[in-house]
């Protein structure tokens, strides 16, 4: 699926997933949409997922 994607695009995907984790954490912290604990779990899942993806694609975070 992402075989022909450039290294810069892969780095952008990894960065966007990390940014999504940060946004989920902040939404859980500052709003009543869901509890803060759920925000932490979702954020950590995004950050771990982006780390695994960066390692698989051999790009830096």
KOLVOZA-683803 format. One line per field, with one value per residue: residue in three letters; x, y, z of N, C-alpha, C, O in turn. Coordinates in steps of 0.05 Angstrom, whole numbers. Each point is the difference from the previous one (the first is absolute). Layout:
BEGIN
residuo	ala,...;
n.c1	X,...;
n.c2	Y,...;
n.c3	Z,...;
ca.c1	X,...;
ca.c2	Y,...;
ca.c3	Z,...;
c.c1	X,...;
c.c2	Y,...;
c.c3	Z,...;
o.c1	X,...;
o.c2	Y,...;
o.c3	Z,...;
***
This chain:
BEGIN
residuo	unk,unk,unk,unk,unk,unk,unk,unk,unk,unk,unk,unk,unk,unk,unk,unk,unk,unk,unk,unk,unk,unk,unk,unk,unk,unk,unk,unk,unk,unk,unk,unk,unk,unk,unk,unk,unk,unk,unk,unk,unk,unk,unk,unk,unk,unk,unk,unk,unk,unk,unk,unk,unk,unk,unk,unk,unk,unk,unk,unk,unk;
n.c1	16,26,-17,-40,-11,-12,43,6,-5,35,33,-7,10,43,17,-10,27,40,1,0,41,27,-6,17,44,14,-2,32,34,0,2,-40,31,40,-8,7,-27,-41,-7,-5,-39,-33,0,-14,-44,-19,-1,-31,-42,-6,-7,-41,-33,1,-17,-45,-18,5,-35,15,8;
n.c2	-24,-17,-32,13,-17,41,5,25,-23,-23,23,8,-33,-7,26,-13,-33,11,14,-32,-18,21,-7,-38,1,20,-27,-30,19,6,-43,16,15,13,-41,21,-18,17,37,-6,-14,29,26,-17,0,38,11,-21,14,37,-9,-14,30,24,-20,1,39,-15,5,39,-13;
n.c3	0,33,-26,-16,39,-13,-9,-37,-38,-14,-19,-44,-29,-11,-32,-42,-14,-17,-43,-31,-6,-28,-44,-17,-9,-38,-35,-5,-22,-45,-11,-14,-29,17,15,40,31,-2,23,44,17,3,36,39,6,12,43,26,2,25,43,13,5,38,36,5,15,43,29,-16,42;
ca.c1	-16,17,26,12,-2,27,8,-12,-28,-1,5,-24,-21,8,-3,-28,-10,9,-16,-27,2,1,-26,-18,7,-10,-30,-7,7,-13,-28,-15,-8,5,17,29,13,-4,18,28,2,-1,25,22,-4,9,29,13,-5,18,27,3,-1,25,20,-5,6,28,1,3,-24;
ca.c2	24,24,-8,20,26,11,1,24,-5,-19,16,16,-18,-7,24,5,-19,10,24,-10,-8,24,12,-17,5,26,-1,-14,17,26,-1,-22,-19,-26,3,4,-27,-10,17,-10,-26,5,14,-19,-19,15,4,-26,-7,16,-9,-26,6,13,-21,-18,15,10,29,11,14;
ca.c3	0,2,-11,-18,13,6,28,13,5,22,24,5,12,27,15,4,20,26,6,8,28,17,0,17,28,8,0,25,23,2,-6,13,-21,13,24,-5,-2,-27,-17,3,-14,-28,-8,1,-23,-24,1,-4,-28,-17,4,-14,-29,-7,0,-23,-24,2,0,26,11;
c.c1	17,27,13,-2,27,5,-12,-30,-3,5,-24,-22,6,-4,-30,-13,8,-15,-28,0,1,-27,-20,6,-11,-30,-9,5,-18,-30,-14,-9,5,20,29,15,-3,18,28,3,0,26,23,-2,9,30,15,-3,17,29,5,0,26,23,-3,8,29,2,3,-25,5;
c.c2	25,-6,22,28,10,0,24,-5,-20,14,17,-17,-6,24,6,-19,9,25,-7,-9,23,14,-16,4,27,2,-14,17,24,0,-23,-20,-29,6,2,-27,-12,16,-10,-26,3,14,-20,-20,13,2,-26,-9,15,-9,-26,5,13,-21,-17,14,11,30,9,14,29;
c.c3	0,-11,-16,11,8,30,15,6,23,26,7,13,29,18,5,20,28,8,8,29,19,1,16,29,9,1,26,24,3,-7,15,-20,9,23,-7,-3,-28,-19,2,-15,-30,-10,0,-23,-26,-1,-4,-29,-19,2,-15,-30,-9,-2,-25,-26,-1,-4,29,8,3;
o.c1	-5,20,25,5,17,-18,-8,-9,-18,-13,-6,-14,-18,-10,-7,-18,-15,-7,-11,-20,-13,-8,-16,-19,-11,-11,-19,-13,-7,-13,14,-19,-17,11,8,18,18,10,14,20,16,10,17,20,13,13,21,18,10,15,21,16,10,17,20,11,9,17,-6,-14,-17;
o.c2	18,13,2,20,-15,-2,-2,9,4,-5,3,9,1,-2,9,8,-1,3,12,4,0,8,12,1,1,13,9,-2,7,21,-16,-16,-17,21,-9,-2,-13,-12,-1,-4,-12,-7,1,-8,-13,-4,0,-10,-11,1,-4,-12,-6,1,-8,-13,12,10,-14,12,15;
o.c3	-16,8,1,-14,9,16,23,20,16,20,24,18,17,23,22,15,19,24,18,14,21,22,15,17,22,17,13,20,23,3,13,5,-4,2,-22,-16,-10,-19,-20,-14,-14,-21,-18,-12,-16,-20,-14,-13,-20,-19,-12,-14,-22,-17,-12,-17,-20,-15,19,-16,8;
***
